[in-house]
Amino acid sequence: MKNKFKKVIAASLAVSVLLAFTGCGNNQAPSADNKKQESASTSTADTAGMDEQSKKRDDLYQQENQIFADHKDAWDKVFGLMNKNSAGESLSENYADVLAGTVESNKDSFTEEEYDTLCKDIETIRGIEEELAAIEKEIAEADSANGGSSESDESISLFQDFTGKDLDGKDVDESVFKNNKVTVVNFWFSGCKPCVEELSKLNELNETLKTMGGEVVGINTDTLDNNEDGIKEAQEILKAQGASYKNLTVASDSAIGKYASSIMAFPTTVLVDKDGNIVGEPLMGGIDDQANYDQLMEQIQAVINQ
C-alpha cells in the first residue's frame, strides 16, 4: 500500500498538569502526603485523558488514510497535482478545502467516476477534519499548560537510530547521516510528475554536495516495507532520469514512515544534520524550479556553516 497519506502522529502526548488543592469538607489544609497522592492521581488522570485523545486523533488519521487507500489511483493523481502553495494553505485550512481546491482546479484530469468518488471522499474527510481540529485544540491547550511540546522535540530527531535498506537490499543505518555535514532527504513517489521531473536536478545537487561534505538521499513512498513492485518501478524511473544517488526504503510504521504519511504535497525535501535532526523548514516543490533550488542551497549552506 502506498503511504502518500495525511499525517499520522508518531507518539501520544504524556501531559501532567499540576493543580493547587484546597481542603474539602473541613478548613484544615491537606497534609504533604495527601497533596502528593492527590497530585499523582490528578496527573495520572490527565495523562490518561490525553492519551485517549491522542488515540482518537490517530484513529481519525487512519480513517483518512484508509479513504486514500481505497481509491488509491484517483488520490495518487490528486497528490501529484498538489503544489507547494496548496500545501502551505493546508496549515491554516480544513484539509478537505485544500483537497477540494486541487480537484476542482484540475477537474479535467479526472474521469467522471473519479471526480464523483473524490468529491464524496472529500466530504467524509471534511467531517473527520472537524473532529481532528477539536481534538488538536484540546491537546494543544493541555500541552501549553504543561509548558512545552513533546511532539516537536520528537519530530526534530526523527532520523536518529535510523534503520532501513537501499533499493538494492543493502542495510543502512544512522551512519548515512553521521558521515555527512548535511543530508538532503527528498520524499517522492513514482506517480508524481513534479517528483520525477526534479530527479536529474537532485542528482546534480548530490554531485555538488559531495564536494561540500553532504549527500542527497531519496525516500520513495511506493517502496515502503520493501515493496518489490514499488522498488522495481522506482529503480526504472531513477535510471531513466539519470539519478544514481542513494534511495532508501523504510518500514511504514517507523518514525520516518509515519513522517512520510504527514506530507501533504510531493515532492517535499528536508535537511538532516549529522545527528539525525531535521533542521529548518521542509521545502515543498521541485528544485528544478530555480527559486526553490536557491532557497534550498541557502539552507544547506547555513547548516554546513554551523
For each residue, the residues with C-beta under 8 A, 3 or more apart:
1: 69 72 252
2: 69 72 76 189 221 222 224 230
3: 221 224 252 257 260 261
4: 68 75 76 79 189 221 260 263 266
5: 8 64 65 68 69 261
6: 61 64 65 68 95 261 262 264
7: 61 261 262 263 264
8: 5 58 61 62 65 258 261 262
9: 12 54 57 58 61 151 258 262
10: 151 154 155 255 258 259
11: 150 151 154
12: 9 50 51 54 55 58
13: 50 51 53 54 139 142 143 150 151
14: 47 50 51 150
15: 46 47 50 142 143 145 146
16: 43 44 46 47 146
17: 42 43 46 142 145 146
18: 39 43
19: 39 42
20:
21: 30 35 38 39
22: 29
23: 26 27 28 29 30
24:
25:
26: 23
27: 23
28: 23
29: 22 23
30: 21 23 34 35 38
31: 34 35
32: 35 36
33: 36 37
34: 30 31 37 38
35: 21 30 31 32 38 39
36: 32 33 39 40
37: 33 34 40 41
38: 21 30 34 35 41 42
39: 18 19 21 35 36 42 43
40: 36 37 43 44
41: 37 38 44 45
42: 17 19 38 39 45 46
43: 16 17 18 39 40 46 47
44: 16 40 41 47 48
45: 41 42 48 49
46: 15 16 17 42 43 49 50 142
47: 14 15 16 43 44 50 51
48: 44 45 51 52
49: 45 46 52 53
50: 12 13 14 15 46 47 53 54 139 142
51: 12 13 14 47 48 54 55
52: 48 49 55 56
53: 13 49 50 56 57 135 138 139
54: 9 12 13 50 51 57 58 139
55: 12 51 52 58 59
56: 52 53 59 60 131 135
57: 9 53 54 60 61 132 135 136 139
58: 8 9 12 54 55 61 62
59: 55 56 62 63
60: 56 57 63 64 128 131 132 135
61: 6 7 8 9 57 58 64 65 132 261
62: 8 58 59 65 66
63: 59 60 66 67 128
64: 5 6 60 61 67 68 125 128
65: 5 6 8 61 62 68 69 261
66: 62 63 69 70
67: 63 64 70 71 75 121 124 125
68: 4 5 6 64 65 71 72 75
69: 1 2 5 65 66 72
70: 66 67
71: 67 68 74 75 114 117 118 121
72: 1 2 68 69 75 76
73: 76 77 114
74: 71 77 78 110 114 117 118
75: 4 67 68 71 72 78 79 118 121
76: 2 4 72 73 79 80 189 191 192
77: 73 74 80 81 106 109 110 114 191
78: 74 75 81 82 99 102 103 106 118
79: 4 75 76 82 189 192 265 266
80: 76 77 189 191 192 193 194 195 266
81: 77 78 102 106 109
82: 78 79 86 87 98 102 264 265 266
83: 86 87 194 265 284 285
84: 87 88 265 283 284 285 292
85: 88 89
86: 82 83 89 90 98 101 102 264 265
87: 82 83 84 90 91 98 264 265 268 284
88: 84 85 91 284
89: 85 86 92 93 98 101
90: 86 87 93 95 98 264 265
91: 87 88
92: 89
93: 89 90 97 98
94: 97 98 126 129 130 133
95: 6 90 98 99 125 129 264
96: 99 100 122 123 125 126 129
97: 93 94 100 101 126
98: 82 86 87 89 90 93 94 95 101 102 264
99: 78 95 96 102 103 118 122 125
100: 96 97 103 104 119 122
101: 86 89 97 98 104 105
102: 78 81 82 86 98 99 105 106
103: 78 99 100 106 107 110 115 118 119 122
104: 100 101 107
105: 101 102
106: 77 78 81 102 103 109 110
107: 103 104 110 115
108:
109: 77 81 106
110: 74 77 103 106 107 114 115 118
111: 114 115
112: 115 116
113: 116 117
114: 71 73 74 77 110 111 117 118
115: 103 107 110 111 112 118 119
116: 112 113 119 120
117: 71 74 113 114 120 121
118: 71 74 75 78 99 103 110 114 115 121 122
119: 100 103 115 116 122 123
120: 116 117 123 124
121: 67 71 75 117 118 124 125
122: 96 99 100 103 118 119 125 126
123: 96 119 120 126 127
124: 67 120 121 127 128
125: 64 67 95 96 99 121 122 128 129
126: 94 96 97 122 123 129 130
127: 123 124 130 131
128: 60 63 64 124 125 131 132
129: 94 95 96 125 126 132 133
130: 94 126 127 133 134
131: 56 60 127 128 134 135
132: 57 60 61 128 129 135 136
133: 94 129 130 136 137
134: 130 131 137 138
135: 53 56 57 60 131 132 138 139
136: 57 132 133 139 140
137: 133 134 140 141
138: 53 134 135 141 142
139: 13 50 53 54 57 135 136 142 143
140: 136 137 143 144
141: 137 138 144 145
142: 13 15 17 46 50 138 139 145 146
143: 13 15 139 140 146 148 149 150
144: 140 141 147
145: 15 17 141 142
146: 15 16 17 142 143
147: 144
148: 143 153
149: 143 152 153
150: 11 13 14 143 153 154
151: 9 10 11 13 154 155
152: 149 155 156
153: 148 149 150 156 157
154: 10 11 150 151 157 158 255
155: 10 151 152 158 259 278
156: 152 153 277 278
157: 153 154 160 275 276 277 278
158: 154 155 255 256 259 276 277 278
159: 162 174 177 185 255 256 272 276 277 278
160: 157 174 275 276 277
161: 174 276
162: 159 172 173 174 176 177 250 256 276
163: 171 172 173 174 250 254
164: 171 172 173 248 249 250 251 254 256
165: 169 170 171 172 226 248 249
166: 169 170 172 246 247 248 249
167: 223 231 234 235 238 247 248 249
168:
169: 165 166 226
170: 165 166
171: 163 164 165
172: 162 163 164 165 166 175 176 246 248
173: 162 163 164 176
174: 159 160 161 162 163 177 178 276
175: 172 178 179
176: 162 172 173 179 180 183 215 217 246 248
177: 159 162 174 180 183 272 273 274 275 276
178: 174 175 274 275 276
179: 175 176 274
180: 176 177 183 213 214 215 274
181: 212 213 214 273 274 303 304
182: 209 212 213 214 271 272 273 274 279 300 303 304
183: 176 177 180 214 215 216 217 271 272 273
184: 202 205 206 209 214 215 216 217 269 270 271 272 296 300
185: 159 217 218 219 269 270 271 272
186: 198 202 216 217 218 219 267 268 269
187: 218 219 221 260 263 266 267 268 269 270
188: 192 195 196 199 218 219 220 221 266 267
189: 2 4 76 79 80 192 195 220 221 222 266
190: 195 196 220 222 230 233 234 237
191: 76 77 80 222
192: 76 79 80 188 189 195 196 266 267
193: 80 196 197
194: 80 83 197 198 266 267 285 286
195: 80 188 189 190 192 198 199 266 267 286
196: 188 190 192 193 199 237 241
197: 193 194 286 288
198: 186 194 195 201 202 267 286 287 288
199: 188 195 196 202 203 237 238 241 242 243
200: 203 204 241 242 243 288
201: 198 204 205 286 287 288 293
202: 184 186 198 199 205 206 216 218 243 245 287
203: 199 200 206 207 216 241 242 243 244 245
204: 200 201 207 208
205: 184 201 202 208 209 216 287 293 296
206: 184 202 203 209 210 215 216 245
207: 203 204 210 211
208: 204 205 211 212
209: 182 184 205 206 212 213 214 215 216 300
210: 206 207 214 215
211: 207 208
212: 181 182 208 209 300 304
213: 180 181 182 209 304
214: 180 181 182 183 184 209 210 300 304
215: 176 180 183 184 206 209 210 245 246
216: 183 184 186 202 203 205 206 209 245 246
217: 176 183 184 185 186 245 246 247 248
218: 185 186 187 188 202 238 243 245 246 247 248
219: 185 186 187 188 223 247 248 249 250 256 260
220: 188 189 190 223 230 234 247 249
221: 2 3 4 187 188 189 224 260
222: 2 189 190 191 227 230 233 234
223: 167 219 220 226 227 230 231 234 247 249
224: 2 3 221 227 230 249 250 251 252 257 260
225: 249 251 252 257
226: 165 169 223 231 249
227: 222 223 224 230 231 249
228: 231 232
229: 232 233
230: 2 190 220 222 223 224 227 233 234
231: 167 223 226 227 228 234 235 249
232: 228 229 235 236
233: 190 222 229 230 236 237
234: 167 190 220 222 223 230 231 237 238 247
235: 167 231 232 238 239
236: 232 233 239 240
237: 190 196 199 233 234 240 241
238: 167 199 218 234 235 241 243 244 247
239: 235 236 242 243
240: 236 237
241: 196 199 200 203 237 238
242: 199 200 203 239
243: 199 200 202 203 218 238 239
244: 203 238
245: 202 203 206 215 216 217 218
246: 166 172 176 215 216 217 218
247: 166 167 217 218 219 220 223 234 238
248: 164 165 166 167 172 176 217 218 219
249: 164 165 166 167 219 220 223 224 225 226 227 231
250: 162 163 164 219 224 254 256 257 260
251: 164 224 225 254 257
252: 1 3 224 225 257 258 260 261
253: 257 258
254: 163 164 250 251 257 258
255: 10 154 158 159 258 259
256: 158 159 162 164 219 250 259 260
257: 3 224 225 250 251 252 253 254 260 261
258: 8 9 10 252 253 254 255 261 262
259: 10 155 158 255 256 262 263
260: 3 4 187 219 221 224 250 252 256 257 263
261: 3 5 6 7 8 61 65 252 257 258
262: 6 7 8 9 258 259
263: 4 7 187 259 260 266 268 282
264: 6 7 82 86 87 90 95 98
265: 79 82 83 84 86 87 90 268 284 285
266: 4 79 80 82 187 188 189 192 194 195 263
267: 186 187 188 192 194 195 198 284 285 286
268: 87 186 187 263 265 282 283 284
269: 184 185 186 187 282 283 284 287 296
270: 184 185 187 278 280 282 283
271: 182 183 184 185 278 279 280 299 300 303
272: 159 177 182 183 184 185 276 277 278 279
273: 177 181 182 183 276 277 279 303 306
274: 177 178 179 180 181 182
275: 157 160 177 178
276: 157 158 159 160 161 162 174 177 178 272 273
277: 156 157 158 159 160 272 273
278: 155 156 157 158 159 270 271 272 282
279: 182 271 272 273 299 303
280: 270 271 299 302 303
281:
282: 263 268 269 270 278
283: 84 268 269 270 287 292 295 296 299
284: 83 84 87 88 265 267 268 269
285: 83 84 194 265 267 289 292
286: 194 195 197 198 201 267 289 292
287: 198 201 202 205 269 283 292 293 296
288: 197 198 200 201 292 293
289: 285 286 292 293
290: 293 294
291: 294 295
292: 84 283 285 286 287 288 289 295 296
293: 201 205 287 288 289 290 296 297
294: 290 291 297 298
295: 283 291 292 298 299
296: 184 205 269 283 287 292 293 299 300
297: 293 294 300 301
298: 294 295 301 302
299: 271 279 280 283 295 296 302 303
300: 182 184 209 212 214 271 296 297 303 304
301: 297 298 304 305
302: 280 298 299 305 306
303: 181 182 271 273 279 280 299 300 306
304: 181 182 212 213 214 300 301
305: 301 302
306: 273 302 303
